[in-house]
């Protein structure tokens, strides 16, 4: 994940870490600038549907097991962040979006759990370090307008990561059933990301 220069927002990047493990990634300055652009550009204009990031995908594992773990954590984050937004957001549209995130990601999580059971894969029951940090940041934001703005930006970042994760699995996954699940879920995630762009554009 990218840490903005001020730790909370803006377009500057102080460093680059792997989007799921938070471990430093050795890449060129040009590549680092590219990732900064991926995460900062959405704040300037809306884009529908959200497209995957080739740079983020290059940092992800091609392992189906890693996909299960990352997808489960991403889904849990969206559900928990959505529930938080329903209590701390002041904008009616943000509350409505958050309600949709809880509903859609709960449905996706049930499908992922069923698939994991069929493949004899044990899913994590808690957030990854990366997603926990994201949720902690939202918890620290004051209820109201400040939270609304922070939540919108988190949804853009989290869905850019999720779209990239599911896009890569749909193309490079090793198991046909897992690839099919990723391909089926991807359009909805892209729609979620586009909706987040639109919310921010209306601010």
One Martini backbone bead per residue (centre of mass of N, CA, C, O) as a GRO file, in nm:
protein
  203
    1UNK     BB    1   0.100   0.032   0.016
    2UNK     BB    2   0.041   0.370   0.015
    3UNK     BB    3   0.199   0.646   0.167
    4UNK     BB    4   0.129   0.939   0.221
    5UNK     BB    5   0.303   1.215   0.310
    6UNK     BB    6   0.076   1.274   0.555
    7UNK     BB    7  -0.084   0.981   0.611
    8UNK     BB    8  -0.392   1.059   0.466
    9UNK     BB    9  -0.330   1.237   0.203
   10UNK     BB   10  -0.292   1.301  -0.116
   11UNK     BB   11  -0.016   1.269  -0.373
   12UNK     BB   12   0.204   1.191  -0.202
   13UNK     BB   13   0.501   0.967  -0.165
   14UNK     BB   14   0.699   0.798   0.075
   15UNK     BB   15   0.617   0.491  -0.010
   16UNK     BB   16   0.646   0.131  -0.083
   17UNK     BB   17   0.414  -0.136  -0.048
   18UNK     BB   18   0.267  -0.410  -0.022
   19UNK     BB   19  -0.084  -0.432  -0.051
   20UNK     BB   20  -0.098  -0.689   0.174
   21UNK     BB   21   0.183  -0.703   0.368
   22UNK     BB   22   0.358  -0.423   0.400
   23UNK     BB   23   0.607  -0.479   0.241
   24UNK     BB   24   0.873  -0.388   0.098
   25UNK     BB   25   0.934  -0.262  -0.239
   26UNK     BB   26   1.155  -0.310  -0.507
   27UNK     BB   27   1.156  -0.020  -0.705
   28UNK     BB   28   1.136   0.212  -0.921
   29UNK     BB   29   1.074   0.542  -0.950
   30UNK     BB   30   0.880   0.510  -1.184
   31UNK     BB   31   0.696   0.303  -1.051
   32UNK     BB   32   0.622   0.472  -0.807
   33UNK     BB   33   0.490   0.697  -0.971
   34UNK     BB   34   0.272   0.516  -1.094
   35UNK     BB   35   0.126   0.449  -0.829
   36UNK     BB   36   0.062   0.734  -0.747
   37UNK     BB   37  -0.120   0.786  -0.993
   38UNK     BB   38  -0.333   0.568  -0.943
   39UNK     BB   39  -0.423   0.696  -0.650
   40UNK     BB   40  -0.457   1.010  -0.738
   41UNK     BB   41  -0.627   1.041  -1.001
   42UNK     BB   42  -0.923   0.966  -0.900
   43UNK     BB   43  -0.958   1.252  -0.751
   44UNK     BB   44  -1.010   1.417  -1.032
   45UNK     BB   45  -1.185   1.175  -1.165
   46UNK     BB   46  -1.412   0.990  -1.316
   47UNK     BB   47  -1.453   0.618  -1.341
   48UNK     BB   48  -1.630   0.394  -1.575
   49UNK     BB   49  -1.508   0.143  -1.493
   50UNK     BB   50  -1.288   0.008  -1.298
   51UNK     BB   51  -0.948  -0.042  -1.334
   52UNK     BB   52  -0.678  -0.211  -1.331
   53UNK     BB   53  -0.349  -0.252  -1.192
   54UNK     BB   54  -0.050  -0.345  -1.318
   55UNK     BB   55   0.133  -0.282  -1.076
   56UNK     BB   56  -0.022  -0.436  -0.861
   57UNK     BB   57  -0.024  -0.712  -1.003
   58UNK     BB   58   0.294  -0.742  -1.000
   59UNK     BB   59   0.276  -0.771  -0.663
   60UNK     BB   60   0.123  -1.033  -0.694
   61UNK     BB   61   0.019  -1.338  -0.643
   62UNK     BB   62  -0.065  -1.650  -0.825
   63UNK     BB   63  -0.193  -1.779  -0.591
   64UNK     BB   64  -0.483  -1.918  -0.484
   65UNK     BB   65  -0.439  -1.896  -0.179
   66UNK     BB   66  -0.380  -1.593  -0.179
   67UNK     BB   67  -0.650  -1.511  -0.292
   68UNK     BB   68  -0.828  -1.608  -0.065
   69UNK     BB   69  -0.699  -1.432   0.156
   70UNK     BB   70  -0.732  -1.150   0.020
   71UNK     BB   71  -1.039  -1.165  -0.039
   72UNK     BB   72  -1.135  -1.204   0.250
   73UNK     BB   73  -1.016  -0.944   0.369
   74UNK     BB   74  -1.148  -0.745   0.174
   75UNK     BB   75  -1.441  -0.818   0.247
   76UNK     BB   76  -1.428  -0.756   0.549
   77UNK     BB   77  -1.359  -0.461   0.517
   78UNK     BB   78  -1.610  -0.367   0.362
   79UNK     BB   79  -1.812  -0.446   0.583
   80UNK     BB   80  -1.691  -0.288   0.825
   81UNK     BB   81  -1.682  -0.011   0.685
   82UNK     BB   82  -1.984   0.003   0.617
   83UNK     BB   83  -2.089  -0.008   0.909
   84UNK     BB   84  -1.939   0.245   0.999
   85UNK     BB   85  -2.071   0.442   0.793
   86UNK     BB   86  -2.368   0.408   0.903
   87UNK     BB   87  -2.274   0.574   1.179
   88UNK     BB   88  -2.063   0.824   1.065
   89UNK     BB   89  -2.215   0.929   0.842
   90UNK     BB   90  -2.389   1.218   0.675
   91UNK     BB   91  -2.426   1.117   0.396
   92UNK     BB   92  -2.672   0.958   0.227
   93UNK     BB   93  -2.500   0.837  -0.007
   94UNK     BB   94  -2.291   0.701   0.172
   95UNK     BB   95  -2.487   0.520   0.326
   96UNK     BB   96  -2.593   0.372   0.074
   97UNK     BB   97  -2.323   0.261  -0.020
   98UNK     BB   98  -2.256   0.106   0.241
   99UNK     BB   99  -2.497  -0.085   0.227
  100UNK     BB  100  -2.407  -0.216  -0.040
  101UNK     BB  101  -2.137  -0.325   0.058
  102UNK     BB  102  -2.248  -0.518   0.268
  103UNK     BB  103  -2.430  -0.683   0.083
  104UNK     BB  104  -2.233  -0.766  -0.150
  105UNK     BB  105  -1.995  -0.880   0.036
  106UNK     BB  106  -2.161  -1.092   0.179
  107UNK     BB  107  -2.229  -1.253  -0.074
  108UNK     BB  108  -1.934  -1.303  -0.167
  109UNK     BB  109  -1.837  -1.444   0.094
  110UNK     BB  110  -2.022  -1.692   0.069
  111UNK     BB  111  -1.899  -1.791  -0.199
  112UNK     BB  112  -1.608  -1.814  -0.102
  113UNK     BB  113  -1.659  -2.016   0.125
  114UNK     BB  114  -1.772  -2.243  -0.053
  115UNK     BB  115  -1.521  -2.270  -0.234
  116UNK     BB  116  -1.314  -2.327  -0.012
  117UNK     BB  117  -1.442  -2.588   0.089
  118UNK     BB  118  -1.415  -2.740  -0.184
  119UNK     BB  119  -1.082  -2.678  -0.173
  120UNK     BB  120  -0.967  -2.694   0.117
  121UNK     BB  121  -0.979  -2.389   0.237
  122UNK     BB  122  -0.863  -2.167   0.479
  123UNK     BB  123  -0.996  -1.893   0.607
  124UNK     BB  124  -0.975  -1.602   0.731
  125UNK     BB  125  -1.099  -1.421   1.042
  126UNK     BB  126  -0.907  -1.178   0.982
  127UNK     BB  127  -0.745  -0.911   0.920
  128UNK     BB  128  -0.514  -0.776   0.772
  129UNK     BB  129  -0.284  -0.547   0.828
  130UNK     BB  130  -0.372  -0.360   0.604
  131UNK     BB  131  -0.685  -0.353   0.665
  132UNK     BB  132  -0.660  -0.267   0.961
  133UNK     BB  133  -0.532   0.008   0.905
  134UNK     BB  134  -0.768   0.120   0.741
  135UNK     BB  135  -0.981   0.093   0.966
  136UNK     BB  136  -0.837   0.262   1.181
  137UNK     BB  137  -0.853   0.528   1.026
  138UNK     BB  138  -1.163   0.546   1.023
  139UNK     BB  139  -1.201   0.539   1.335
  140UNK     BB  140  -1.043   0.826   1.374
  141UNK     BB  141  -1.259   0.962   1.235
  142UNK     BB  142  -1.483   1.191   1.232
  143UNK     BB  143  -1.791   1.242   1.235
  144UNK     BB  144  -1.899   1.312   0.912
  145UNK     BB  145  -1.734   1.484   0.676
  146UNK     BB  146  -1.459   1.355   0.733
  147UNK     BB  147  -1.554   1.065   0.693
  148UNK     BB  148  -1.669   1.081   0.413
  149UNK     BB  149  -1.400   1.147   0.271
  150UNK     BB  150  -1.236   0.901   0.373
  151UNK     BB  151  -1.421   0.676   0.266
  152UNK     BB  152  -1.411   0.737  -0.034
  153UNK     BB  153  -1.103   0.696  -0.061
  154UNK     BB  154  -1.092   0.408   0.045
  155UNK     BB  155  -1.276   0.287  -0.179
  156UNK     BB  156  -1.084   0.340  -0.410
  157UNK     BB  157  -0.839   0.185  -0.309
  158UNK     BB  158  -0.970  -0.092  -0.236
  159UNK     BB  159  -1.089  -0.138  -0.530
  160UNK     BB  160  -0.830  -0.130  -0.686
  161UNK     BB  161  -0.714  -0.378  -0.549
  162UNK     BB  162  -0.949  -0.578  -0.603
  163UNK     BB  163  -0.956  -0.557  -0.910
  164UNK     BB  164  -0.665  -0.656  -0.948
  165UNK     BB  165  -0.695  -0.929  -0.807
  166UNK     BB  166  -0.935  -1.046  -0.983
  167UNK     BB  167  -0.808  -1.008  -1.258
  168UNK     BB  168  -0.563  -1.189  -1.220
  169UNK     BB  169  -0.715  -1.450  -1.145
  170UNK     BB  170  -0.888  -1.468  -1.410
  171UNK     BB  171  -0.606  -1.508  -1.582
  172UNK     BB  172  -0.382  -1.675  -1.363
  173UNK     BB  173  -0.516  -1.893  -1.247
  174UNK     BB  174  -0.519  -2.250  -1.164
  175UNK     BB  175  -0.824  -2.262  -1.105
  176UNK     BB  176  -1.120  -2.271  -1.268
  177UNK     BB  177  -1.321  -2.196  -1.037
  178UNK     BB  178  -1.167  -1.949  -0.930
  179UNK     BB  179  -1.160  -1.793  -1.193
  180UNK     BB  180  -1.468  -1.774  -1.225
  181UNK     BB  181  -1.525  -1.617  -0.966
  182UNK     BB  182  -1.353  -1.370  -1.037
  183UNK     BB  183  -1.501  -1.299  -1.306
  184UNK     BB  184  -1.787  -1.265  -1.176
  185UNK     BB  185  -1.701  -1.037  -0.957
  186UNK     BB  186  -1.551  -0.801  -1.100
  187UNK     BB  187  -1.779  -0.607  -1.210
  188UNK     BB  188  -1.880  -0.523  -0.928
  189UNK     BB  189  -1.615  -0.393  -0.836
  190UNK     BB  190  -1.603  -0.184  -1.061
  191UNK     BB  191  -1.866  -0.047  -0.980
  192UNK     BB  192  -1.783   0.036  -0.700
  193UNK     BB  193  -1.548   0.218  -0.791
  194UNK     BB  194  -1.718   0.409  -0.966
  195UNK     BB  195  -1.903   0.506  -0.736
  196UNK     BB  196  -1.676   0.633  -0.568
  197UNK     BB  197  -1.597   0.842  -0.773
  198UNK     BB  198  -1.873   0.985  -0.785
  199UNK     BB  199  -1.887   1.072  -0.493
  200UNK     BB  200  -1.631   1.250  -0.499
  201UNK     BB  201  -1.722   1.438  -0.738
  202UNK     BB  202  -1.973   1.555  -0.554
  203UNK     BB  203  -1.807   1.715  -0.323
   0.00000   0.00000   0.00000
